[in-house]
């Protein structure tokens, strides 16, 4: 998909970022941003973006824009959040990370980590991020690549665990929005994260590993053993009117969980006779079980965000060796996603994407539209 340096799919709304760049940088910024949106899958790296612009310069100019920047990425992100978040109270913050597989061992920050989806160990960048959903608003907040300790020592950078990094990202996120709930999966149900959220007086919801210990009488019992001791009659059928499709049976109670405290525990079954269980945990004991389930289902928003960025916005197609350039690429992908997913707030863009919900369909429509401009 070819385009020119004068292509502008966002109208005047893009001009709020003009103050971040010099004149040449501004051209490179627009080129890269439109390249992420208009290039086909597999063509969202510097080389292909540069080759797809009809009146552009050599790819080295675009490469210097990422690797030798003299502009402030934090300022760019601050403007993005200021302009895109219209309702800052309510909704959910989702916390998660994604692995971006890479083949180049010389790339800064890559390391071998276990991919829990495939069960294999892969060479990758591990990207930790927070995401905010509130009504029509779908906004990625903050992002940071996790670097293993041995890799951090090689790069001479300060090492932080993923848990420490998650707390930092949540602290930044809570300076922007006040969510109803913070949701994450069992991996992030760590004491440091829970203590931080509790200190803010906020509600968290997580799924629980089946080996988590709860107090039953004078004994500590694993969740899976506790669940197997429950009777079928202890579970209530979920009302079809709720719209829950996966789980049919629910049990809820309050328990003391080791290293966590008193929590609301929700146990879910797909079938009444099923011997497998899903456990949800929350520090808000006033929530009823279906509330906990409904809020936790909103964690899916960050999974969809990761999928859209991988499939349609080229979040993993970068070829930069420097970690700083990778961070810039991530922020520009976040910006592209924010502009597309919240097109309803931009009259110019909304007129082109009216009625379109998915990122893939939006990119396809913009490529079609660009052919006739």
N, C-alpha and C positions, 0 to 999 in steps of 0.2 A: 504494500500500500504506500504510494508516494504522496508526499505533501510538501508544502513550502514553509519557509520560516515565518511567513505572514499568516499562516493558518491559526485561527483562534476559535475554538469550539465553546468557549466559556463567556464570551462577551466582556463587558466591563468589569465583571466580578473578579477576573484574574488580575486586574490592575492593583488590587490591594497588596499584592506581593512584589510590586515593582520596586518598592523602597529597599528591598533586600539585596538588589543587584545593581551592578554597573550596566551600561548599555550592552556590551558584548555578552555579559553573563545573563542578562535578561533574554537575549535571543537563544542562548544555549538552554536556559531553563525551559522556555516554551517548546523548543525542539525536543528535548528529552521527555517532557510531560506528554506532548502529543504523540511522541513515538511509542510510549507505553500504551496509549489508548488505540492508536491506529495501525500499528504494526501487527502482522499476523503472529500466531503462536510460534515461538522459536526465533523470532526476529526482534526481541526486545532487549538486546544488548547494545553497547555503544557502537560497535562496528555496523550492525544492521540498521540501527536508527539513523546513523550518519549517511548510510548508502540510500536510505529511503527518502531523504529530504532533497528535493530537486535543486535548490539553490544554496545548499549548505556548504560548509568548509570541510576540510579533511577531518577524519574521525579524531585526530590528535587534539583538536581544539575542544571537542566535546569531552574527551578523556581528561583534559586538564581541568575542565569545569568540575569534574567529580574528584579528581585526585589531588589537585593543587588549588583548592578553593580558597578564596579570600572573602567569603561571605558566611553569615551566621545561620547555621541550620536550626538552632534553638529559636531564633527570631522568626524564621519561616514557620516553624511548627506552632509557635505562640499565636501568630496571625491566623493560621489555619483553624486553630481551636476557637479563637475569639470570634471569627467570622461564621463558623459552622455550628457552634453549640448555641441554640436559641432557648432551650429550656434546660436549666441546670439542676433541677430538683426532681427526684423520682427516678424511675427506671433502674437498670442494673449495670454494674461494672463487671465484666467478665475478664478473668485472668487466665492466660494459657501461654504455651510456647509451641513453636513448630520447627521441625527440622528441614533444612534446605540442603539436599545432597549436592556435593561438589566433587569433582574429579581431580582438581589441582591441589596437590599437597603443599605447594608453595604459597597458597593463598593465606593471608593473615587470618588467624582466629579459627581455622578449621580444626576439627578434632574428631576422633572416633567416639560415637555415642550410640546407645541402643535405641533403635526405632521400635517402639512398643506395638506399632501396627503390624510390622512384618516380622518382628522378633529377631531381626538381624542387627549387627553392628555396622554402622555406615559412617563414611567420612562426610562431615556436614558442618554447616553453621547452625547453631541453635538460637532461635530468635524468640525472646520473651516479650510479650506485649499485653496491654490492657485495651479493652474495647467498651464503649458506652452505647447502650440502646435505651432509648426513651421515646415511646411512641413511634413517630416516623423517623426519628433521628437514629442513624447508624453511623457511629463515628469512632474510628480507631484513635486512641489517645496517645500513649507513649510506647516506645519500642527500644529495646537494647539487646545486642547480641551477647549471649553467654559464652565466656571463654574459659576452658578448663585451666586448672592451676599451672600445669606444666607449660601450656601454650602461653598463658599470661606472663610467666617468668621469662619465656623466650622473647616476648614482645616488650618486656619491661613495663607492663601496665599493672595497675592495682587489681588484685584478684578479689572477686565477690562470688559467693555461692549463688545459685539460682534463687534460693530463698531470700537472701539479702537483697538481691536484685529485684525480686518481686515486691518486697516491702518498699523499696525506693520508688518503683513505678506506681504502686498504690498511693504513696504519699504525694507524688506529683499529680496523680489523677484526682485525688480528693481535694486538691487545691482548685480544680476546675469544676467539679460537679459534686452533688450530694445525692448519692443513689439510695434507693429503697433497700437494695440488697447487693452484696458482692458475692459472685458465684465463681467456683473453680472446681477442678477435679481433685481426686483423692491425693495426687502427688503433692499438691500445694496445701494440703491440710496439715501444715506444720505449726508447731507451737509459736514460733516467732511471728508468723503471719496472723494467726488467730489472736495473739496478744495485741498486736498492732491494731487490728480491726476492732477488737473489744474496747481498747483504750479510747477509740473514737466514738464509742456508743452506737456502732452500726451493726447491722445484721449480716451474717455470712451463711451461705449454704454450700455444702459440698457433698459429693458422694463419699462413702466410707469404705475402706478396705475391709474385707471380711475377717481379717485377723485383729482388728481393733478390739480393745478390751473394754468391757462395761462391767459395772458392779451389780451383781445379783446376790442379794443377801450379804454374806461376808466373803464372797468369792469374786475374782475377776474372771469373766467368761468372754471368749471370742464371739464376735457378732454372728459368725456362721453357725456356731454351736447353739447360741441362744435362739436363733431363728428356727433351727431344726426341732427345737423343743416346743415350739408354739403349735397350737392346735389349728386345724383348718377353720374352725369356727371363730378363732381370734381375728381372722382377716375379714374385712368388709369388701363387698363388691363395689367397684367404682361405678358411679352412675354414668350411663352412656351420654347423658346430656352435657357432661363435663367436656367431652370431646377428646378424652384420653384414648389413644389407639393401641399403644404398646402394652401398658400394664392394666390388668383387670382387677387385681386384688390388692388391698392396702391394709397395713397395720401401723399404728402409731402409739408412741408412749414417750415418757420422759425418763432418762437414765443418767447415771453418773458415768462419764467416759474418762478413762485414764488419761492424764496429762491434758485434758480439755475442760472438764467440769460438767455441770448439768446441761444436758442438751435435749432437743427434740429429736427423736429417732423415728424415721419412717422406713418401713420395710415393704418392698413391692414384689409382687409376683405377676408373671405373665399369665399363668394358669393356676387354678386352685390346687392342683396336685403337683405343681412344679417343685422340684427340690433345689432349684437355683433361686437366689434372691438378689435384689438390688437394695443397697442401703443408702439413705440420704440422712444427713445430719445438719442441724442448725443450732445456733446459739439462742435463737428466738423461740422460747418455749410456748409463746402465745399463739404462734402460727398453728393452724390445723394442718393435717397431713397433706391435703390436696393443695394448700397454699405453697407448702414446701416444694411439692412436685412441680407445680406450675412455674415457680420462680427458677427452679433448677433447670427446667427445660429451656429457659432463656439463655443458658450458657451456650446453647447451640449456635447463637449468633456469631461468636468468635470462631467457631469451627467453619461456618459458612464463609466468613470473612477470609480466613486462611485459604480455603479452597478457591474462592473467587480470585484472590491475588495470585495464586499459583497457576490457575488455568487461563486467566484472561489478562492479567496485568503484569506478568513477567517478573514476579517478585524473586524467583530463583534463577533467572536467566542472565544475571550479571556475570561479568568476567573480570571484575576488578580484583587486583591482588591486595591492595591496601584496605585495612579494616575500616578506616574513615570513609573511603569511597563506598563501601558496602552500606554503611550507616546512612549516607546521603541517598543512595538508591532506595533504601527502605522508606525513608521519609517522603521521597517523591512518589513512590507507589502508594503510600498512605494518603498523600494529597490527591492523587488521581482517583482513588477509591472514594474519598470523602466528597469530591466534586460530583462524581457520578451518582453515588448512592443517595445523596441529598440534593439531587437536581431539582426537586420540588421547590427549593428555596431560591433558585436562580431562574427567573422568567425566560431568559435567553435560551438556556440549556433545556429547561422544562418543556419548551415548545417543540423541541426536537425529540424528546424522549417521553412524551406524554403517554401514560399508560404502561410504560415499560418498567418492570420491577427488577429483573436480574441484571447483573453486571455484564454477563456474556452477551445478552440481547442488546444492551446499551452500546457496547463496543461495536457490535455488528452494525447497528443503526448509524453510529457516528462514522464508520468507514463508508457506508453507503452515502450518507449525507455529504461527506468530504469530496466525493467524486464529482459532485455537481456544483461545487463552490468555485 
